[in-house]
Amino acid sequence: MTVLLITALILLIFILILYILYRYIFYSPNSRQNDDYGIKTAVPTEEMKEESIRLIDRINARKYEKVSITSRDGLRLNGRYYHVGDDRPLAILFHGYRGTPSRDFCGGANSCLDLGYNVLSVEERAHCTSEGHTITFGVKERYDCLAWAEYAASRFGENKKIVLVGISMGAAIVLMASELELPKNVRGIIADCPYTSPKAIIRKVAARYGYPVPVVYPFIVLSALVFGHFSLTAADSSKAVRKAKVPILLIHGEADRLVPCDMSRQIAAANPEKIQLHTFPDAWHGISYMVDNPRYVRLFSQFCAECLET
């Protein structure tokens, strides 16, 4: 009896550890996360913070239409559609981990609209008002990306040219989706500071915070399987891009301490014929737009012009 109790106690502790890891890493959302101003990208100056807030206010003040789709596993996913013109191309935007569209794309969305592109700003599963409670680091979100592209192609017609744009986890999502059968409307992909794979980024972040990776990572994998119902090894950006059929623009800050710039270099090396990589000296994670705005907008607009305006 004592042996059974001890065994049961050990099993209970084991399951509790897995659940705590799941809640900490994969569970979402929470009220702070859904606040555009509650989670600010780490920026080095107050001036950049003030500019971020100004851009957030600007995009939130623009007129938009609420739209939604149903994911392949039955979740209602929401977004905002900003209309510029019937004959204009469409940019579909995917934000980062536990971020919001208005926060993460405060610069990018405004730039797309200023360039004359319609914008579909997506609220990813388990974020904001979209359904779901598990972030899968791109494993399931890549199929949501495909669903949004199919929605846009169906709604706006076969002649509507589309570019997929992602930042941080959103960048990994659009790259993972590049190997899927995307609609022919999709003419290009832009990924700002993507990671190579869920496994790689989780191990990297765990090491950064001083956790013993060889010990902790297997528990994280199990927590994803048991409570999230997905495998961390089921998707990989650096492998997916080998099958990409459209050109890809990678942008990465060289001072990124969260997602190392070398991850973009690895992705670019996987398909040099389709991928061009531009790095930004002194730019932290996700703020290349702020560090050198003229260069960022120029690269962005040139790539979009080549993909969407020809």
KADA-V469234 format. One record per backbone hydrogen bond with DSSP energy under -1.0 kcal/mol. CO is the residue of the C=O (numbers start at 1). NH is the residue of the N-H. E is the energy in kcal/mol with one decimal. If there is no record, write none. Layout:
co={CO	CO}
nh={NH	NH}
e={E	E}
//
This chain:
co={1	2	3	4	5	6	7	8	9	10	11	12	13	14	15	16	17	18	19	20	21	22	22	26	30	32	35	45	46	47	48	49	50	51	52	53	54	55	56	57	65	67	69	71	75	76	77	78	79	80	81	82	85	89	90	91	92	93	94	96	100	101	103	105	107	108	109	110	111	112	113	118	119	120	121	124	127	131	133	136	138	140	141	142	143	144	145	146	147	148	149	150	151	152	153	157	161	162	163	164	165	166	167	168	169	170	171	172	173	177	180	183	185	188	189	190	191	192	196	196	197	198	199	200	201	202	203	204	205	206	207	211	212	212	213	216	217	218	219	220	221	222	223	224	231	236	237	240	241	247	248	249	250	251	252	253	260	261	262	263	264	265	268	271	271	274	276	278	280	280	283	284	287	288	292	293	294	295	296	297	298	299	300	301	302	303	304	305}
nh={5	6	7	8	9	10	11	12	13	14	15	16	17	18	19	20	21	22	23	24	25	26	27	135	34	35	38	49	50	51	52	53	54	55	56	57	58	59	60	61	81	79	77	74	71	131	69	123	67	121	65	119	88	118	163	120	165	122	167	99	104	105	106	109	111	112	113	114	115	117	116	91	82	93	80	127	130	126	28	139	142	144	145	146	147	148	149	150	151	152	153	154	155	156	157	160	90	187	92	190	94	192	170	172	173	174	175	176	177	180	182	186	162	164	249	166	251	168	237	238	201	202	203	204	205	206	207	208	209	211	210	213	215	216	217	220	221	222	223	224	225	226	227	230	234	240	241	243	244	189	276	191	278	193	280	256	263	265	266	267	268	269	271	274	275	248	250	252	254	283	255	287	291	292	296	297	298	299	300	301	302	303	304	305	306	307	308	309}
e={-2.3	-2.5	-2.6	-2.6	-2.5	-2.5	-2.4	-2.5	-2.5	-2.5	-2.6	-2.4	-2.4	-2.0	-2.4	-2.6	-2.2	-2.4	-2.8	-2.2	-2.5	-2.2	-2.1	-2.9	-1.5	-1.1	-1.1	-1.6	-2.6	-2.0	-2.4	-2.2	-2.1	-2.3	-2.5	-2.6	-1.8	-2.4	-2.3	-1.2	-2.9	-2.1	-2.7	-2.0	-3.0	-2.9	-2.3	-2.7	-2.3	-2.9	-2.5	-2.3	-1.5	-2.6	-2.3	-2.8	-3.0	-2.1	-1.9	-1.8	-2.8	-2.2	-1.2	-2.5	-2.3	-2.4	-2.2	-2.5	-1.9	-2.7	-1.1	-2.6	-3.5	-2.6	-2.4	-1.6	-2.1	-1.9	-1.7	-1.9	-1.6	-1.1	-2.4	-1.8	-2.1	-2.4	-2.3	-2.4	-2.3	-2.4	-2.4	-2.4	-2.8	-2.8	-1.3	-1.4	-2.8	-3.3	-2.5	-3.2	-2.4	-2.8	-2.0	-1.8	-2.3	-2.1	-1.7	-2.7	-2.0	-1.8	-2.0	-1.8	-2.5	-2.3	-2.8	-2.4	-2.3	-2.8	-2.0	-1.2	-2.3	-2.3	-2.2	-2.0	-2.7	-2.4	-2.1	-2.1	-1.8	-2.5	-1.5	-1.3	-1.1	-2.7	-2.7	-1.8	-2.5	-2.0	-2.3	-2.0	-1.9	-3.2	-2.1	-1.3	-1.6	-2.5	-2.1	-2.0	-1.3	-1.8	-2.4	-2.9	-2.4	-3.4	-2.2	-1.4	-1.9	-1.7	-2.3	-2.1	-2.9	-2.0	-1.1	-1.3	-1.8	-2.9	-3.1	-1.7	-2.3	-1.6	-1.5	-1.4	-2.3	-2.2	-2.4	-2.8	-1.9	-2.7	-2.6	-3.0	-2.6	-2.2	-2.4	-2.4	-2.1	-2.0	-3.6	-1.5}
//
